[in-house]
Amino acid sequence: MFARGQIQTGAGKLSLTVPDSALLDDGAAKIVFVAKKGKYERREVVPGNESNGRIEIKSGVKQGEQVVTEGAAALRAQAAKGV
């Protein structure tokens, strides 16, 4: 059995990625928490491709913003309690 395929190489578009530990599934939306002025802001994001433990973020976070990579689930729990 044989198959023909095509492998694309070369420089592609650079994309913003975060560790997969930063992305949470909040039911209807995928979210991350962004550190802003000593607080944490919940952001809905549109994830893209996943590779080597990192997930592309197509929208919802801008380059240079600090995304919580550890403890995001605890922040979500606190936010749900209204803390």
Contacts in CASP RR format, 6 or more apart in sequence:
PFRMAT RR
TARGET T0000
AUTHOR 0000-0000-0000
METHOD contacts of the structure
MODEL  1
MFARGQIQTGAGKLSLTVPDSALLDDGAAKIVFVAKKGKYERREVVPGNE
SNGRIEIKSGVKQGEQVVTEGAAALRAQAAKGV
15 49 0 8 1.000
15 56 0 8 1.000
15 57 0 8 1.000
15 58 0 8 1.000
16 56 0 8 1.000
16 57 0 8 1.000
16 61 0 8 1.000
16 62 0 8 1.000
16 63 0 8 1.000
17 54 0 8 1.000
17 55 0 8 1.000
17 56 0 8 1.000
17 57 0 8 1.000
18 32 0 8 1.000
18 54 0 8 1.000
18 55 0 8 1.000
18 57 0 8 1.000
18 61 0 8 1.000
18 67 0 8 1.000
18 69 0 8 1.000
19 53 0 8 1.000
19 54 0 8 1.000
19 55 0 8 1.000
19 69 0 8 1.000
20 50 0 8 1.000
20 53 0 8 1.000
20 54 0 8 1.000
20 55 0 8 1.000
21 69 0 8 1.000
21 70 0 8 1.000
21 72 0 8 1.000
22 32 0 8 1.000
22 33 0 8 1.000
22 55 0 8 1.000
22 67 0 8 1.000
22 68 0 8 1.000
22 69 0 8 1.000
22 72 0 8 1.000
23 30 0 8 1.000
23 31 0 8 1.000
23 32 0 8 1.000
23 45 0 8 1.000
23 47 0 8 1.000
23 55 0 8 1.000
24 30 0 8 1.000
24 31 0 8 1.000
24 32 0 8 1.000
24 72 0 8 1.000
24 73 0 8 1.000
24 76 0 8 1.000
25 31 0 8 1.000
26 76 0 8 1.000
29 44 0 8 1.000
30 44 0 8 1.000
30 45 0 8 1.000
30 46 0 8 1.000
30 47 0 8 1.000
31 42 0 8 1.000
31 43 0 8 1.000
31 44 0 8 1.000
31 45 0 8 1.000
31 76 0 8 1.000
32 43 0 8 1.000
32 45 0 8 1.000
32 57 0 8 1.000
32 61 0 8 1.000
32 67 0 8 1.000
32 68 0 8 1.000
32 72 0 8 1.000
33 40 0 8 1.000
33 41 0 8 1.000
33 42 0 8 1.000
33 43 0 8 1.000
33 67 0 8 1.000
33 68 0 8 1.000
33 72 0 8 1.000
33 75 0 8 1.000
33 76 0 8 1.000
34 40 0 8 1.000
34 41 0 8 1.000
34 43 0 8 1.000
34 61 0 8 1.000
34 65 0 8 1.000
34 66 0 8 1.000
34 67 0 8 1.000
34 68 0 8 1.000
35 41 0 8 1.000
35 65 0 8 1.000
35 66 0 8 1.000
35 67 0 8 1.000
35 68 0 8 1.000
36 65 0 8 1.000
40 68 0 8 1.000
40 75 0 8 1.000
42 75 0 8 1.000
42 76 0 8 1.000
42 79 0 8 1.000
43 60 0 8 1.000
43 61 0 8 1.000
44 60 0 8 1.000
45 57 0 8 1.000
45 58 0 8 1.000
45 59 0 8 1.000
45 60 0 8 1.000
45 61 0 8 1.000
46 57 0 8 1.000
46 58 0 8 1.000
46 59 0 8 1.000
46 60 0 8 1.000
47 55 0 8 1.000
47 56 0 8 1.000
47 57 0 8 1.000
47 58 0 8 1.000
48 55 0 8 1.000
48 56 0 8 1.000
48 57 0 8 1.000
48 58 0 8 1.000
49 55 0 8 1.000
49 56 0 8 1.000
50 56 0 8 1.000
61 67 0 8 1.000
68 75 0 8 1.000
END
